[in-house]
Amino acid sequence: MKIIALLIWLGTFLSMEAFAWLTHKYIMHGFMWRWHESHHVHHKNALEKNDLFSVVFGITSTLTIMIGAEIPRFWPLIWIGLGIATYGIFYFIFHDIIVHRRIKIKYKATSKYMKRIMKAHYVHHEVHTKEGAEAFGFLYAPKKFE
Protein backbone atom coordinates (compact mmCIF):
# COMPACT_ATOMS: atom_id res chain seq x y z
CA MET A 1 0.00 0.00 0.00
CA LYS A 2 2.92 2.37 0.62
CA ILE A 3 4.04 2.15 -3.00
CA ILE A 4 0.49 2.87 -4.19
CA ALA A 5 0.32 5.92 -1.92
CA LEU A 6 3.67 7.13 -3.26
CA LEU A 7 2.52 6.64 -6.87
CA ILE A 8 -0.74 8.52 -6.19
CA TRP A 9 1.20 11.40 -4.62
CA LEU A 10 3.76 11.53 -7.46
CA GLY A 11 1.11 11.16 -10.17
CA THR A 12 -0.92 13.98 -8.66
CA PHE A 13 2.14 16.22 -8.34
CA LEU A 14 3.12 15.62 -11.98
CA SER A 15 -0.47 16.01 -13.22
CA MET A 16 -0.77 19.36 -11.49
CA GLU A 17 1.41 21.04 -14.13
CA ALA A 18 -1.11 20.17 -16.84
CA PHE A 19 -3.98 21.19 -14.55
CA ALA A 20 -2.21 24.47 -13.71
CA TRP A 21 -1.56 25.16 -17.41
CA LEU A 22 -5.22 24.62 -18.28
CA THR A 23 -6.39 26.66 -15.29
CA HIS A 24 -3.97 29.48 -16.09
CA LYS A 25 -4.89 29.66 -19.78
CA TYR A 26 -8.64 29.11 -19.67
CA ILE A 27 -9.71 30.27 -16.21
CA MET A 28 -7.19 32.88 -15.08
CA HIS A 29 -6.96 34.37 -18.57
CA GLY A 30 -10.67 33.67 -19.04
CA PHE A 31 -13.64 34.31 -16.78
CA MET A 32 -11.46 34.86 -13.65
CA TRP A 33 -9.33 37.57 -15.27
CA ARG A 34 -10.57 40.04 -12.62
CA TRP A 35 -8.47 38.20 -10.04
CA HIS A 36 -5.52 37.37 -12.27
CA GLU A 37 -5.20 40.82 -13.85
CA SER A 38 -3.63 42.08 -10.61
CA HIS A 39 -0.68 39.83 -11.36
CA HIS A 40 -0.08 41.37 -14.78
CA VAL A 41 0.18 44.98 -13.61
CA HIS A 42 3.07 46.52 -11.71
CA HIS A 43 2.36 47.42 -8.10
CA LYS A 44 4.09 47.70 -4.76
CA ASN A 45 1.48 45.87 -2.70
CA ALA A 46 2.48 42.82 -0.67
CA LEU A 47 -0.64 40.97 -1.82
CA GLU A 48 -2.71 40.96 -4.98
CA LYS A 49 -6.14 39.59 -5.93
CA ASN A 50 -4.36 36.82 -7.85
CA ASP A 51 -3.26 35.38 -4.48
CA LEU A 52 -6.85 34.25 -3.97
CA PHE A 53 -6.11 31.39 -6.37
CA SER A 54 -3.58 30.08 -3.85
CA VAL A 55 -6.26 30.21 -1.17
CA VAL A 56 -8.67 28.24 -3.38
CA PHE A 57 -6.05 25.58 -4.16
CA GLY A 58 -4.95 25.47 -0.51
CA ILE A 59 -8.51 24.89 0.67
CA THR A 60 -8.98 22.21 -1.99
CA SER A 61 -5.80 20.44 -0.89
CA THR A 62 -6.68 20.68 2.80
CA LEU A 63 -10.24 19.41 2.36
CA THR A 64 -9.03 16.54 0.18
CA ILE A 65 -6.53 15.47 2.84
CA MET A 66 -9.12 15.81 5.62
CA ILE A 67 -11.76 13.74 3.78
CA GLY A 68 -9.18 11.05 3.02
CA ALA A 69 -8.07 10.97 6.65
CA GLU A 70 -11.60 10.87 8.11
CA ILE A 71 -13.24 8.36 5.75
CA PRO A 72 -11.06 5.22 5.52
CA ARG A 73 -12.34 4.06 2.12
CA PHE A 74 -11.27 7.43 0.67
CA TRP A 75 -7.66 7.12 1.90
CA PRO A 76 -6.21 7.88 -1.59
CA LEU A 77 -7.51 11.44 -1.20
CA ILE A 78 -4.84 12.03 1.45
CA TRP A 79 -2.14 11.43 -1.14
CA ILE A 80 -3.96 13.40 -3.83
CA GLY A 81 -4.22 16.34 -1.43
CA LEU A 82 -0.53 16.02 -0.54
CA GLY A 83 0.37 15.97 -4.26
CA ILE A 84 -1.59 19.20 -4.76
CA ALA A 85 0.12 20.73 -1.71
CA THR A 86 3.57 19.66 -2.91
CA TYR A 87 2.94 21.29 -6.28
CA GLY A 88 1.79 24.42 -4.44
CA ILE A 89 5.05 24.54 -2.48
CA PHE A 90 7.14 24.16 -5.66
CA TYR A 91 5.00 26.79 -7.38
CA PHE A 92 5.41 29.24 -4.49
CA ILE A 93 9.20 28.78 -4.41
CA PHE A 94 9.60 29.08 -8.18
CA HIS A 95 6.95 31.64 -9.04
CA ASP A 96 6.70 33.93 -6.03
CA ILE A 97 10.23 33.73 -4.62
CA ILE A 98 12.57 32.99 -7.54
CA VAL A 99 10.78 34.69 -10.46
CA HIS A 100 8.82 37.54 -8.89
CA ARG A 101 11.10 38.04 -5.85
CA ARG A 102 8.18 38.60 -3.50
CA ILE A 103 10.56 37.40 -0.82
CA LYS A 104 13.97 38.95 -1.40
CA ILE A 105 16.68 36.34 -1.97
CA LYS A 106 19.89 36.25 -3.92
CA TYR A 107 19.46 33.76 -6.72
CA LYS A 108 20.93 33.54 -10.19
CA ALA A 109 19.73 30.82 -12.52
CA THR A 110 22.57 28.71 -13.86
CA SER A 111 20.87 25.55 -15.13
CA LYS A 112 19.28 25.39 -18.58
CA TYR A 113 16.03 24.25 -16.97
CA MET A 114 15.74 27.23 -14.62
CA LYS A 115 16.75 29.71 -17.32
CA ARG A 116 14.13 28.26 -19.66
CA ILE A 117 11.21 28.30 -17.24
CA MET A 118 12.13 31.76 -16.00
CA LYS A 119 12.35 33.11 -19.55
CA ALA A 120 8.99 31.55 -20.42
CA HIS A 121 7.41 33.22 -17.41
CA TYR A 122 8.93 36.58 -18.31
CA VAL A 123 7.59 36.17 -21.87
CA HIS A 124 4.17 35.47 -20.37
CA HIS A 125 4.33 38.73 -18.43
CA GLU A 126 5.21 40.81 -21.49
CA VAL A 127 1.46 40.81 -22.17
CA HIS A 128 -0.63 42.83 -19.72
CA THR A 129 -4.01 41.88 -21.15
CA LYS A 130 -6.35 38.92 -20.95
CA GLU A 131 -5.64 37.85 -24.54
CA GLY A 132 -2.38 37.32 -26.38
CA ALA A 133 -0.26 35.74 -23.67
CA GLU A 134 1.75 32.56 -24.15
CA ALA A 135 3.71 30.20 -21.88
CA PHE A 136 1.07 29.26 -19.31
CA GLY A 137 3.09 26.59 -17.52
CA PHE A 138 4.80 27.09 -14.19
CA LEU A 139 7.32 24.28 -13.75
CA TYR A 140 7.70 23.27 -17.40
CA ALA A 141 8.42 25.32 -20.51
CA PRO A 142 8.98 24.15 -24.08
CA LYS A 143 12.52 24.29 -25.46
CA LYS A 144 11.57 27.25 -27.67
CA PHE A 145 12.11 29.41 -24.56
CA GLU A 146 15.82 28.50 -24.29
Secondary structure in CASP SS format (residue, H / E / C, confidence):
PFRMAT SS
TARGET T0000
AUTHOR 0000-0000-0000
METHOD secondary structure of the structure
MODEL  1
M C 1.00
K H 1.00
I H 1.00
I H 1.00
A H 1.00
L H 1.00
L H 1.00
I H 1.00
W H 1.00
L H 1.00
G H 1.00
T H 1.00
F H 1.00
L H 1.00
S H 1.00
M H 1.00
E H 1.00
A H 1.00
F H 1.00
A H 1.00
W H 1.00
L H 1.00
T H 1.00
H H 1.00
K H 1.00
Y H 1.00
I H 1.00
M H 1.00
H H 1.00
G H 1.00
F H 1.00
M C 1.00
W H 1.00
R H 1.00
W H 1.00
H H 1.00
E H 1.00
S H 1.00
H H 1.00
H C 1.00
V C 1.00
H C 1.00
H C 1.00
K C 1.00
N C 1.00
A C 1.00
L C 1.00
E C 1.00
K H 1.00
N H 1.00
D H 1.00
L H 1.00
F H 1.00
S H 1.00
V H 1.00
V H 1.00
F H 1.00
G H 1.00
I H 1.00
T H 1.00
S H 1.00
T H 1.00
L H 1.00
T H 1.00
I H 1.00
M H 1.00
I H 1.00
G H 1.00
A H 1.00
E H 1.00
I C 1.00
P H 1.00
R H 1.00
F H 1.00
W C 1.00
P H 1.00
L H 1.00
I H 1.00
W H 1.00
I H 1.00
G H 1.00
L H 1.00
G H 1.00
I H 1.00
A H 1.00
T H 1.00
Y H 1.00
G H 1.00
I H 1.00
F H 1.00
Y H 1.00
F H 1.00
I H 1.00
F H 1.00
H H 1.00
D H 1.00
I H 1.00
I H 1.00
V H 1.00
H C 1.00
R C 1.00
R C 1.00
I C 1.00
K C 1.00
I C 1.00
K C 1.00
Y C 1.00
K C 1.00
A C 1.00
T C 1.00
S C 1.00
K H 1.00
Y H 1.00
M H 1.00
K H 1.00
R H 1.00
I H 1.00
M H 1.00
K H 1.00
A H 1.00
H H 1.00
Y H 1.00
V H 1.00
H H 1.00
H C 1.00
E C 1.00
V C 1.00
H C 1.00
T C 1.00
K C 1.00
E C 1.00
G C 1.00
A C 1.00
E C 1.00
A C 1.00
F C 1.00
G C 1.00
F C 1.00
L C 1.00
Y C 1.00
A C 1.00
P C 1.00
K H 1.00
K H 1.00
F H 1.00
E C 1.00
END
